[in-house]
Amino acid sequence: MELLQTIRDHALNFLSIREHARAELRQKLLSKKFPLDGIEQVLMQLQADDLLSDARFTESFIRSRRNKGWGPVRIRYELQQHQIAEDLLNELLDSHDEQWTEAARRVRQKKFGTAIATDMKQKAKQIRFLQYRGFNTTHIKHAITDPSEDDDE
């Protein structure tokens, strides 16, 4: 029983710093050389106590990365590395869909200014930049065009 309390204390120390995905927390506890069965027991209890939540971690991660100017494609890739369930990813990334276009526009304006590019070379440069940042083609299309043109569609 003392071992489980030690594992829980370590887990709570990690969680007090920031939210963690279950798989990420498991990996950190394994690196401390705790037995897997004890870790799994503690993780199940932390989830039951609502102290560990992949959904909360994912929401926090999305918000953080979006505020840094990253798009949903790149964020999805990073969250897959944290072994977040695909259905949770779809639900949470899609729930922010209308915000991605505005985020792409802000990122483009911060890097290239408010003027809309008119020559193809400059447009291509902006498109490549936004693709690297993880925005999809719909978001990029709206970000590189004049907002008043969006109303015509």
RAFENUR-V637988 format. One record per backbone hydrogen bond with DSSP energy under -0.5 kcal/mol. CO is the residue of the C=O (numbers start at 1). NH is the residue of the N-H. E is the energy in kcal/mol with one decimal. If there is no record, write none. Layout:
co=(CO | CO)
nh=(NH | NH)
e=(E | E)
This chain:
co=(1 | 2 | 3 | 4 | 5 | 6 | 7 | 8 | 9 | 10 | 11 | 12 | 13 | 14 | 14 | 21 | 22 | 23 | 24 | 25 | 26 | 27 | 28 | 29 | 29 | 30 | 35 | 36 | 37 | 38 | 39 | 40 | 41 | 42 | 43 | 44 | 45 | 46 | 46 | 47 | 53 | 54 | 55 | 56 | 57 | 58 | 59 | 60 | 61 | 62 | 63 | 64 | 65 | 66 | 71 | 72 | 73 | 74 | 75 | 76 | 77 | 78 | 79 | 79 | 80 | 85 | 86 | 87 | 88 | 89 | 90 | 91 | 93 | 94 | 96 | 96 | 97 | 97 | 98 | 99 | 100 | 101 | 102 | 103 | 104 | 105 | 106 | 107 | 108 | 109 | 119 | 120 | 121 | 122 | 123 | 124 | 125 | 126 | 127 | 128 | 129 | 130 | 130 | 131 | 133 | 134 | 134 | 136 | 137 | 138 | 139 | 140 | 146 | 146 | 147 | 147 | 149 | 150)
nh=(5 | 6 | 7 | 8 | 9 | 10 | 11 | 12 | 13 | 14 | 15 | 16 | 17 | 17 | 18 | 25 | 26 | 27 | 28 | 29 | 30 | 31 | 32 | 32 | 34 | 33 | 39 | 40 | 41 | 42 | 43 | 44 | 45 | 46 | 47 | 48 | 49 | 51 | 52 | 50 | 57 | 58 | 59 | 60 | 61 | 62 | 63 | 64 | 65 | 66 | 67 | 68 | 70 | 69 | 75 | 76 | 77 | 78 | 79 | 80 | 81 | 82 | 82 | 84 | 83 | 89 | 90 | 91 | 92 | 93 | 94 | 95 | 96 | 97 | 99 | 100 | 100 | 101 | 102 | 103 | 104 | 105 | 106 | 107 | 108 | 109 | 110 | 111 | 112 | 113 | 123 | 124 | 125 | 126 | 127 | 128 | 129 | 130 | 131 | 132 | 133 | 134 | 135 | 134 | 71 | 73 | 74 | 140 | 141 | 142 | 143 | 144 | 149 | 150 | 150 | 151 | 152 | 153)
e=(-1.7 | -2.0 | -2.5 | -2.7 | -2.5 | -2.2 | -2.6 | -2.9 | -1.9 | -2.1 | -2.6 | -1.7 | -0.7 | -0.9 | -1.4 | -2.6 | -2.6 | -2.2 | -2.1 | -2.3 | -2.5 | -1.9 | -0.5 | -0.7 | -1.4 | -2.0 | -2.2 | -2.8 | -1.8 | -2.2 | -2.9 | -2.3 | -1.9 | -2.7 | -2.2 | -2.3 | -2.2 | -3.0 | -1.1 | -1.3 | -2.3 | -2.7 | -2.5 | -2.3 | -2.7 | -2.8 | -2.4 | -2.4 | -2.6 | -2.9 | -2.1 | -0.9 | -2.3 | -1.6 | -2.2 | -2.4 | -1.8 | -2.3 | -2.7 | -2.2 | -1.2 | -0.7 | -0.6 | -1.6 | -1.4 | -2.2 | -2.7 | -2.2 | -2.5 | -2.9 | -2.2 | -1.3 | -0.8 | -1.7 | -1.4 | -0.9 | -0.9 | -0.8 | -0.8 | -2.2 | -2.7 | -2.2 | -2.5 | -2.5 | -2.4 | -2.5 | -2.4 | -1.9 | -3.3 | -2.0 | -2.1 | -2.8 | -1.8 | -2.1 | -2.6 | -2.5 | -2.0 | -2.4 | -2.5 | -2.5 | -1.8 | -0.6 | -2.3 | -1.1 | -3.1 | -2.7 | -0.5 | -2.4 | -2.7 | -1.9 | -1.9 | -2.1 | -1.8 | -0.8 | -0.5 | -0.6 | -1.3 | -1.0)
